Amino acid sequence: MNVATAPAADLIIRDALIWGTDGPKDLAISDGRYVGAGEANSAGAEIIDAAGRLCIPGFIEPHIHLDKVLLADSVPVNRSGSLGEAIDILGARKAAYMVEDIAERAGRIITSAITNGVTHMRTHIDVDSACGLIPLDALLDVRARYAEVIDLQIVAFPQLGIVGDPGTAALLEQAMARGADVVGGMPFNEAGPAESAEHIRIAFEIAAAHDADVDMHIDESDDPNARTLEILCAATIANGLQGRVTAGHTCALAAYDQDYADRVLDMVAEAGIHMIANPATNLMLQGRDDDHPKRRGLTRVKELLARGVNVSFGQDNLRDMFYPFGRDDPLELALLIAHAAHMSQPDEIEAVFAMPTVNGARVLGLSDYGTAPGSAGDLVILDARTAAEAITGTVDRNYVIKRGRVVAQTETRTTHRLPMPGA
């Protein structure tokens, strides 16, 4: 190595066990990006000893609603526990929306997510006749304020519909022009199949005008007649948007008869649609009107994976009228989806761990995710040696590194006050 020409490392991580690789190695970050550890000049660099602990290039949160988080204490209780009542409660609360309040609540959850190792996040924010662009204004401010510690994508989300909520199409256009990244949608919330198809058509038209991806809430219902996923697949193929469209929830997919489900699953694979499960919210909301056996509300995770579909998961709602719990902790959600989707075998556990990491990076279109030279200098050092250990213990994120800078550090200590047998 020629010290005079070698890149000057700002941070060296020793003995890092990168998930998916064979053994520990050293990493080097210079000017916010990875460089070859053997080629970097380490003089003056900060040194972190990972001590063989499991490392990832950051957790990805691909589906959250930062404009709604932490509203539970300021709204009436959702007595039915249903999606419909939650939307009604939210509608009344939107009348009091203020940019400063949304930004403050969103900032608290972003800080928590960073502590949990989240380095990239995609948030849906409502754009409709009830709140206009207030949530967008708030999240544009939040994105700028937190830009050094997290990458934030904003989805303009017409939860009340497009066809059924006059003026929303124009608001979506404005939102994209002012800085939203992705066009959202919720076509099953329209009056019928024709309106749902028009909802999708308008959203795709707006996305094409802004060269943007599409990320929709699809068939968040136990109703097997909720069939907008098929329409979304057809539109994706027709518009040549394979790999640029995401479908969240798709709860009804689990309620379809097997023949129809197989046909739609094949369409999803052909269309290259990314699928987002939301286990926490949908296990809570769906199946409430069932006697036993109760439907779980979780999409067909294993069947999607078997077809090569990219599947990730998100927190979705967090301490609001939709879902009263949550910490935006990807390991907590990983444990939940592993149980709900019956993913217990070693290869299945690894597949679960891929969901908030490499799979989530694909959803967000991150071309520089990883630890290869040139990749963004993000890293999370977990207090674990394997994915199974990390998921089981929802372990400490000892270091969270963003662009070569430590942004969070956690070490939990336990002291046993009584002698332990065998100690």
Number of C-alpha atoms within 10 A of each C-alpha: 9 9 12 8 10 15 19 20 27 21 25 23 20 18 19 22 24 25 20 13 8 8 12 18 15 17 25 31 31 25 16 20 21 25 24 18 20 12 16 24 21 21 10 10 17 15 14 17 13 23 15 19 19 25 28 22 27 26 29 28 30 30 27 23 20 28 25 25 24 22 19 18 11 10 14 14 16 20 9 12 16 18 20 13 16 21 16 12 17 19 14 13 17 16 10 9 15 14 16 16 14 23 22 14 16 23 19 13 18 22 16 15 22 26 22 29 33 31 26 24 23 24 23 31 25 27 28 24 16 18 17 17 20 20 26 28 19 21 27 17 15 20 19 12 13 14 11 12 23 22 16 23 20 25 30 30 28 28 23 22 24 30 21 14 15 13 13 22 20 12 19 28 19 15 23 21 12 13 16 24 21 27 28 29 30 25 33 24 22 20 12 12 15 11 18 24 19 15 23 25 16 16 24 25 14 21 20 15 11 16 12 18 22 26 29 29 25 27 24 23 23 25 15 16 12 23 21 22 24 17 17 26 24 16 19 24 17 11 12 11 19 19 18 20 25 25 24 27 26 28 29 26 29 20 21 18 10 11 8 12 19 15 11 19 20 17 19 27 19 17 23 21 26 25 29 29 27 26 27 23 23 25 19 17 23 23 18 16 12 11 8 7 7 11 18 21 28 26 24 19 24 16 14 19 14 10 13 13 22 25 26 30 28 29 23 28 26 24 16 22 28 28 25 18 14 19 15 24 20 25 22 20 23 25 20 17 21 20 12 16 17 13 18 13 10 11 10 15 18 17 19 28 25 21 26 25 23 20 24 28 25 20 28 21 13 14 10 16 20 21 22 15 17 16 19 24 28 30 29 28 29 27 24 22 16 19 21 17 14 21 21 14 13 20 18 18 24 22 24 29 25 27 22 23 20 16 18 18 17 16 11 9 5 6 5 6 6 6 7 7 5 4 4
